[in-house]
Amino acid sequence: MTATAAAPPVTKRPVGTRPSRRWIGMTVRIALLVFFLLIVLIPVYVLLITSFKEKGAISASDAWALPSGWPWDWTTSGWSTAWDRLEAPLWRSVQLAVPGAVIASILGSMNGFVLSRWRFPFANLVFILILFGMFIPYQAVMLPLVDLLINDINIENGIPALLLTHIVFGIPICTLIFRNYYETVPSDLIEAARVDGAGMLQTYIRIILPLSAPAFVVTLIWQFTSIWNDFLFALFLSSEDNGPVTLALNNLAGGQLSNYQASMAAALIAAFPTLIVYIVLGRFFLRGLMAGSLKG
């Protein structure tokens, strides 16, 4: 008989002598997140403290300093001036961005369903031509667009002209997002609806639309942000009296004797709606993007 070698004794490492790799990795990730968060918040900090300073108390040397006597000696005159100038343009931007995002999303949803489930002749060519609208530089079509809307179609300058323009230019990206998303919908659902006698419109309303919430969140956030932040179309198709908030913000910040307090406050006020949209729907936005990335 051969003697079996005894197994070497197992030595246990004392608990707490060395941090685990998982703890080190988590600490590094948290430190990096805090670092980048501080970098992102630096402009917000400068905007905020500047908006509460007295007029004429701003210079490059004390841009980072808090207002004198903070928080008892600060002033809200900049915020009052900004709100007086932006109150009406903010409401016009809401009237522009909300219906513009909704209508473009609905039209893109219809296009995406037809192009993903209805194999008509030259369907791929039609899809490519729709996507071509995404790559047209806005500057190249601005003057013909103004002539078409104002002189040929006789659309009122201001929100009506801007609304039609943003809907048309938003259809390509919305169509792309919905087409990719509807490609992931199982074909068995469509076939079952056809067996039950549902036509294309009934299938779209009863089967597809209830499943389209993730894609609608993506397109609504995308369109709302794009329309709200647009300045080029607003500059050509509207004026300060009937234009959106971006045009009013530019006019408030322009000039040689700028009111920096009001400009900083106005920038924060104008950014607040999009910030709220991303806070409320941000997690659904990322989920909706991932929903159409893989075909199931």
Stockholm file with secondary structure:
# STOCKHOLM 1.0

chainA/1-296         MTATAAAPPVTKRPVGTRPSRRWIGMTVRIALLVFFLLIVLIPVYVLLITSFKEKGAISASDAWALPSGWPWDWTTSGWSTAWDRLEAPLWRSVQLAVPGAVIASILGSMNGFVLSRWRFPFANLVFILILFGMFIPYQAVMLPLVDLLINDINIENGIPALLLTHIVFGIPICTLIFRNYYETVPSDLIEAARVDGAGMLQTYIRIILPLSAPAFVVTLIWQFTSIWNDFLFALFLSSEDNGPVTLALNNLAGGQLSNYQASMAAALIAAFPTLIVYIVLGRFFLRGLMAGSLKG
#=GR chainA/1-296 SS CCCCCCCCCCCCCCTTSSCCHHHHHHHHHHHHHHHHHHHHHHHHHHHHHHHTSCTTCCCSTTTTSCCTTTTTSCCCHHHHHHHHHHHHHHHHHHHHHHHHHHHHHHHHHHHHHHHHHCCCTTHHHHHHHHHHGGGSCHHHHHHHHHIIIIIISCCCTTHHHHHHHHHHHHHHHHHHHHHHHHTTSCHHHHHHHHHTTCCHHHHIIIIIGGGCHHHHHHHHHHHHHHHHHCCHHHHHHCCTTTCCHHHHHHHHHCSSSCCHHHHHHHHHHHHHHHHHHHHHHHHHHHHHHHHTTSCC
#=GC SS_cons         CCCCCCCCCCCCCCTTSSCCHHHHHHHHHHHHHHHHHHHHHHHHHHHHHHHTSCTTCCCSTTTTSCCTTTTTSCCCHHHHHHHHHHHHHHHHHHHHHHHHHHHHHHHHHHHHHHHHHCCCTTHHHHHHHHHHGGGSCHHHHHHHHHIIIIIISCCCTTHHHHHHHHHHHHHHHHHHHHHHHHTTSCHHHHHHHHHTTCCHHHHIIIIIGGGCHHHHHHHHHHHHHHHHHCCHHHHHHCCTTTCCHHHHHHHHHCSSSCCHHHHHHHHHHHHHHHHHHHHHHHHHHHHHHHHTTSCC
//
